[in-house]
Amino acid sequence: MSTVTKKELIDRIADSTQAKRVIVKRIIQAFLDEVIDELAQDNRLEFRDFGVFETRTRSSRIAQNPKTLERVQVPPKRSVKFKMGRLMREKLSAPAPTQKNP
């Protein structure tokens, strides 16, 4: 498994669309900023066939420090949940391509 960075993604899109890299970078960054802003406002983002992003709030709880056995109050925490859309589910359920090791 390899990691694809935002820079690599921008380069691929710029190459495939023949758009300038600077413009693609601005568009991608604007998109990501909008996604973050909407999730920060507890809005649900739905991209047909891709998936759905939504925030979840975990309630506060009491935990225990395993080293000192001291009880600690853990505050509520917000996180992002992603649910795959149809096309992504179909692509991911297909057999994984084999990678050649050099």
C-alpha positions as CSV (number, residue, x, y, z in Angstrom):
1,M,0.0,0.0,0.0
2,S,1.4,3.4,-0.9
3,T,0.4,6.9,0.3
4,V,-0.8,9.5,-2.2
5,T,-0.2,13.1,-1.1
6,K,-2.2,16.1,-1.9
7,K,0.6,17.3,-4.2
8,E,0.6,14.1,-6.1
9,L,-3.2,14.3,-6.5
10,I,-2.9,17.9,-7.7
11,D,-0.3,16.8,-10.3
12,R,-2.4,14.0,-11.6
13,I,-5.5,16.2,-12.0
14,A,-3.5,18.9,-13.6
15,D,-2.0,16.4,-16.1
16,S,-5.3,14.7,-16.9
17,T,-7.2,18.0,-17.4
18,Q,-4.4,20.0,-19.0
19,A,-5.2,22.7,-16.4
20,K,-2.4,24.8,-14.7
21,R,-1.1,23.2,-11.5
22,V,-1.6,26.5,-9.6
23,I,-5.3,26.6,-10.5
24,V,-5.9,23.0,-9.6
25,K,-4.2,23.5,-6.3
26,R,-6.4,26.5,-5.5
27,I,-9.6,24.5,-6.4
28,I,-8.6,21.4,-4.4
29,Q,-7.7,23.6,-1.3
30,A,-10.9,25.6,-1.6
31,F,-12.9,22.3,-1.8
32,L,-11.1,20.9,1.3
33,D,-11.6,24.2,3.2
34,E,-15.3,24.1,2.4
35,V,-15.6,20.4,3.6
36,I,-13.9,21.4,6.9
37,D,-16.1,24.5,7.4
38,E,-19.3,22.5,6.7
39,L,-18.3,19.7,9.1
40,A,-17.3,22.3,11.8
41,Q,-20.9,23.6,11.5
42,D,-22.2,20.0,12.1
43,N,-23.5,19.8,8.5
44,R,-23.7,16.6,6.6
45,L,-21.9,16.4,3.3
46,E,-23.3,13.9,0.7
47,F,-21.5,13.2,-2.5
48,R,-23.6,10.8,-4.6
49,D,-21.8,7.5,-5.4
50,F,-18.7,8.6,-3.4
51,G,-19.9,8.8,0.2
52,V,-21.2,10.8,3.1
53,F,-19.3,12.7,5.7
54,E,-21.0,13.6,9.0
55,T,-19.9,14.5,12.5
56,R,-20.6,12.4,15.6
57,T,-20.3,13.5,19.2
58,R,-19.0,11.0,21.7
59,S,-20.5,11.6,25.1
60,S,-18.3,12.4,28.1
61,R,-17.2,9.5,30.2
62,I,-15.0,8.5,33.1
63,A,-11.8,6.7,32.2
64,Q,-9.0,5.2,34.3
65,N,-5.3,5.9,34.0
66,P,-3.8,2.4,33.8
67,K,-0.6,3.4,35.5
68,T,-1.9,5.3,38.5
69,L,-5.5,3.8,38.5
70,E,-6.7,7.4,38.9
71,R,-10.2,8.1,37.5
72,V,-10.3,10.9,34.9
73,Q,-13.2,12.7,33.4
74,V,-13.0,12.6,29.6
75,P,-14.9,15.4,27.9
76,P,-17.2,15.0,25.0
77,K,-15.4,14.6,21.6
78,R,-16.5,15.3,18.0
79,S,-15.3,13.2,15.2
80,V,-16.0,12.7,11.6
81,K,-17.7,9.5,10.3
82,F,-17.5,8.5,6.6
83,K,-19.9,6.1,4.9
84,M,-18.9,4.8,1.5
85,G,-21.1,5.4,-1.5
86,R,-22.2,2.9,-4.1
87,L,-19.3,3.4,-6.6
88,M,-16.6,3.3,-3.9
89,R,-18.2,0.2,-2.3
90,E,-18.1,-1.5,-5.7
91,K,-14.5,-0.6,-6.5
92,L,-13.3,-1.6,-3.0
93,S,-15.2,-5.0,-3.1
94,A,-13.4,-5.9,-6.3
95,P,-10.2,-7.9,-6.0
96,A,-7.2,-5.7,-5.1
97,P,-4.7,-5.3,-7.9
98,T,-1.4,-7.1,-7.3
99,Q,1.6,-4.9,-6.8
100,K,5.0,-5.8,-8.2
101,N,7.9,-5.4,-5.8
102,P,11.1,-4.2,-7.4
